[in-house]
């Protein structure tokens, strides 16, 4: 696939305005499969910070879903939370990949 066929989201305004910012996670759905890249060094000091990051993302998703008029924020957060618990508690998913380097811009 060429880069012109990828649909990427914009960089968040807060990241652009920050004195220093680092991208820590990127996710794509490609041909029905999840493709992610992240820096496992990001929270080397405390791996539980990944849980906090995912929790913060869930709150952002719930707020955006509510702003979009799809459902109430609390209802959306409950649905995301239930799906997360089910997914984490399920049998291990098949994943593949390798650790890659960070791209400097």
Backbone bond lengths (Angstrom), bond angles and torsions (degrees), N, CA, C in turn:
res aa  C-N    CA-C-N  psi(-1)  N-CA   C-N-CA  omega(-1)  CA-C   N-CA-C  phi
1 X - - - 1.457 - - 1.520 108.55 -
2 X 1.283 116.46 135.53 1.455 120.60 177.72 1.518 109.44 -86.49
3 X 1.337 115.86 157.36 1.461 120.92 -177.99 1.524 112.80 -59.19
4 X 1.340 118.05 -28.44 1.457 119.85 -178.17 1.532 111.73 -71.76
5 X 1.331 119.33 -10.63 1.460 122.09 177.30 1.528 111.68 -95.65
6 X 1.329 117.12 -7.81 1.458 121.11 177.15 1.521 109.95 -79.43
7 X 1.312 116.60 138.84 1.460 121.39 174.58 1.516 107.65 -106.97
8 X 1.326 116.38 104.28 1.452 122.23 -177.86 1.516 110.33 -103.29
9 X 1.321 115.35 149.70 1.454 121.46 174.89 1.526 109.51 -83.50
10 X 1.319 115.58 160.66 1.456 120.80 177.03 1.530 110.44 -72.17
11 X 1.313 116.53 155.93 1.455 121.74 171.68 1.531 106.80 -69.95
12 X 1.341 118.18 133.87 1.469 120.29 -179.52 1.525 112.21 -60.07
13 X 1.335 116.04 145.05 1.468 121.35 -178.91 1.518 111.62 -54.26
14 X 1.326 117.66 -43.79 1.459 121.24 -178.11 1.516 112.69 -61.77
15 X 1.318 116.78 -34.84 1.465 120.32 178.81 1.530 110.18 -69.92
16 X 1.332 116.14 -40.21 1.468 119.49 178.84 1.525 111.46 -64.27
17 X 1.331 116.52 -37.13 1.462 121.26 -176.39 1.530 112.61 -82.07
18 X 1.324 117.93 -15.28 1.458 121.61 -176.68 1.526 111.73 -68.09
19 X 1.330 115.53 148.50 1.459 120.25 175.56 1.522 110.36 -66.79
20 X 1.327 116.54 -33.66 1.461 122.08 177.86 1.522 107.59 -144.56
21 X 1.316 117.08 135.48 1.462 121.41 179.51 1.522 108.72 -147.78
22 X 1.322 115.46 148.31 1.454 120.76 177.66 1.530 108.30 -137.98
23 X 1.316 116.46 133.97 1.456 121.14 176.08 1.523 107.25 -79.09
24 X 1.346 117.04 128.42 1.462 119.93 -176.84 1.517 113.70 -112.14
25 X 1.336 117.64 -15.85 1.457 120.39 -176.78 1.521 109.61 -154.99
26 X 1.332 116.11 135.97 1.461 121.73 175.46 1.516 107.05 -138.09
27 X 1.320 117.58 136.07 1.460 121.34 -178.16 1.526 110.19 -134.92
28 X 1.315 116.18 139.28 1.460 123.68 176.60 1.518 108.55 -132.05
29 X 1.325 116.68 148.91 1.451 122.35 166.64 1.527 104.82 -103.44
30 X 1.315 116.84 117.03 1.462 122.19 -179.13 1.515 110.33 -127.52
31 X 1.317 116.09 119.54 1.467 121.62 -178.39 1.530 111.30 52.42
32 X 1.339 115.52 38.49 1.456 121.32 175.72 1.521 115.15 83.61
33 X 1.325 118.27 -0.56 1.460 121.88 -178.95 1.529 110.33 -112.88
34 X 1.314 115.77 149.17 1.462 121.70 176.96 1.524 109.43 -83.98
35 X 1.330 115.34 130.42 1.459 122.30 176.70 1.523 107.02 -124.19
36 X 1.315 117.23 121.32 1.458 120.77 -178.94 1.516 110.20 -127.52
37 X 1.305 113.96 153.59 1.456 120.90 170.29 1.518 106.37 -139.95
38 X 1.313 114.78 137.67 1.456 120.25 179.59 1.518 108.35 -154.67
39 X 1.306 116.06 166.01 1.449 121.41 179.58 1.529 108.46 -101.03
40 X 1.334 118.20 107.23 1.460 119.88 -178.26 1.525 113.06 -66.07
41 X 1.319 117.95 -13.01 1.471 122.16 177.21 1.529 112.49 -77.99
42 X 1.329 116.72 -15.40 1.465 120.82 -173.51 1.519 112.33 -50.94
43 X 1.320 117.60 -48.69 1.468 121.54 -177.67 1.526 110.46 -118.02
44 X 1.309 116.07 40.73 1.460 121.24 179.82 1.530 111.20 -54.81
45 X 1.312 116.26 -35.00 1.466 121.86 -178.77 1.529 112.91 -68.42
46 X 1.352 116.85 -24.46 1.469 120.70 -177.68 1.522 108.80 -163.61
47 X 1.335 115.86 94.64 1.470 120.68 -175.81 1.530 112.00 -60.35
48 X 1.325 118.09 -21.75 1.469 119.95 178.86 1.527 112.02 -65.40
49 X 1.323 117.66 -16.96 1.468 120.73 176.62 1.524 111.21 -62.38
50 X 1.354 117.71 -25.64 1.468 119.50 174.91 1.522 109.58 -61.94
51 X 1.324 117.57 -37.34 1.462 120.87 177.33 1.513 111.57 -63.29
52 X 1.324 116.19 -41.26 1.470 119.82 177.95 1.513 110.67 -65.15
53 X 1.337 116.95 -40.96 1.458 120.52 177.88 1.527 110.39 -60.67
54 X 1.335 117.51 -47.02 1.463 120.82 179.90 1.524 111.20 -63.63
55 X 1.328 116.55 -36.10 1.469 120.86 176.24 1.526 110.86 -63.85
56 X 1.324 116.62 -45.27 1.471 120.47 177.74 1.525 110.98 -61.27
57 X 1.330 116.59 -40.70 1.470 120.50 177.60 1.529 109.74 -61.11
58 X 1.335 117.73 -42.43 1.469 121.51 179.05 1.529 111.00 -58.84
59 X 1.328 117.08 -41.05 1.470 120.25 178.36 1.528 110.85 -66.37
60 X 1.318 117.43 -39.60 1.472 120.74 177.19 1.528 110.49 -63.38
61 X 1.333 116.74 -43.27 1.463 120.92 179.02 1.527 110.13 -61.83
62 X 1.326 117.25 -46.48 1.468 120.77 -179.39 1.529 111.52 -60.85
63 X 1.320 116.70 -42.13 1.464 119.72 178.94 1.526 111.06 -65.33
64 X 1.338 116.88 -43.14 1.468 120.70 -179.63 1.524 110.96 -64.41
65 X 1.336 117.03 -41.23 1.470 121.43 178.48 1.529 109.54 -61.20
66 X 1.327 116.99 -41.37 1.467 120.75 178.12 1.529 110.88 -66.84
67 X 1.324 117.11 -43.93 1.463 120.85 179.03 1.522 111.06 -62.28
68 X 1.323 116.67 -31.10 1.460 122.65 179.33 1.533 111.51 -79.32
69 X 1.335 117.39 -7.72 1.453 121.30 177.66 1.519 115.15 82.69
70 X 1.325 117.71 12.91 1.458 120.50 -177.93 1.519 112.38 -74.96
71 X 1.337 117.47 -41.22 1.464 122.71 178.16 1.518 108.25 -169.78
72 X 1.322 116.40 171.73 1.457 120.93 179.08 1.527 110.43 -66.24
73 X 1.330 116.02 150.96 1.457 121.33 -177.10 1.534 111.31 -59.10
74 X 1.313 117.93 -45.17 1.460 121.40 -179.67 1.521 112.30 -62.97
75 X 1.324 116.11 -39.92 1.463 121.49 177.89 1.533 110.71 -64.71
76 X 1.325 116.16 -41.92 1.460 120.67 179.41 1.524 110.32 -65.62
77 X 1.326 117.43 -44.01 1.459 120.97 179.74 1.525 110.82 -62.29
78 X 1.324 117.00 -41.08 1.468 120.61 178.19 1.529 110.95 -63.01
79 X 1.328 117.46 -40.29 1.463 121.04 179.41 1.523 111.17 -66.41
80 X 1.328 117.47 -42.61 1.458 121.64 178.45 1.528 109.75 -64.40
81 X 1.319 116.36 -43.52 1.462 121.31 -179.36 1.525 111.20 -62.10
82 X 1.324 116.77 -44.93 1.465 121.13 179.75 1.530 111.06 -62.34
83 X 1.330 116.77 -43.03 1.463 120.64 179.36 1.523 110.87 -66.37
84 X 1.329 117.10 -37.80 1.466 121.09 178.16 1.525 110.53 -63.78
85 X 1.319 116.61 -48.27 1.466 120.34 179.61 1.525 111.25 -60.61
86 X 1.322 116.68 -40.90 1.454 120.51 178.73 1.524 110.63 -65.02
87 X 1.318 116.75 -43.80 1.463 120.93 -178.99 1.511 112.77 -67.48
88 X 1.321 117.98 -41.33 1.455 121.37 179.84 1.524 110.33 -69.35
89 X 1.327 116.98 -35.50 1.451 120.83 -178.33 1.517 114.55 -82.12
90 X 1.323 116.76 -9.55 1.466 121.19 -177.10 1.525 110.28 -74.01
91 X 1.307 114.76 171.64 1.456 119.39 173.61 1.522 108.47 -57.01
92 X 1.319 116.83 149.69 1.471 119.01 -178.43 1.533 111.92 -54.39
93 X 1.319 114.79 137.30 1.459 119.70 176.87 1.522 108.48 -82.26
94 X 1.310 116.26 156.04 1.454 120.94 177.64 1.522 108.22 -83.14
95 X 1.300 115.77 121.56 1.461 120.72 177.86 1.514 108.72 -127.91
96 X 1.303 115.45 156.07 1.456 120.68 176.08 1.522 107.32 -141.82
97 X 1.283 115.74 168.02 1.446 118.62 176.84 1.507 112.13 141.78
98 X 1.303 114.72 -175.23 1.457 122.22 -179.38 1.518 108.73 -149.10
99 X 1.309 116.96 161.19 1.451 120.39 175.80 1.527 108.26 -78.28
100 X 1.315 115.37 127.20 1.465 121.89 179.32 1.531 109.02 -112.44
101 X 1.292 116.25 167.62 1.450 121.11 179.24 1.514 112.27 -84.38
102 X 1.302 115.02 166.68 1.448 122.69 177.75 1.518 109.47 -85.15
103 X 1.325 116.90 142.88 1.462 121.18 177.72 1.519 108.85 -95.22
104 X 1.304 116.88 125.15 1.474 121.96 177.30 1.522 108.21 -92.21
105 X 1.325 116.13 134.05 1.474 121.15 178.27 1.506 109.53 -111.16
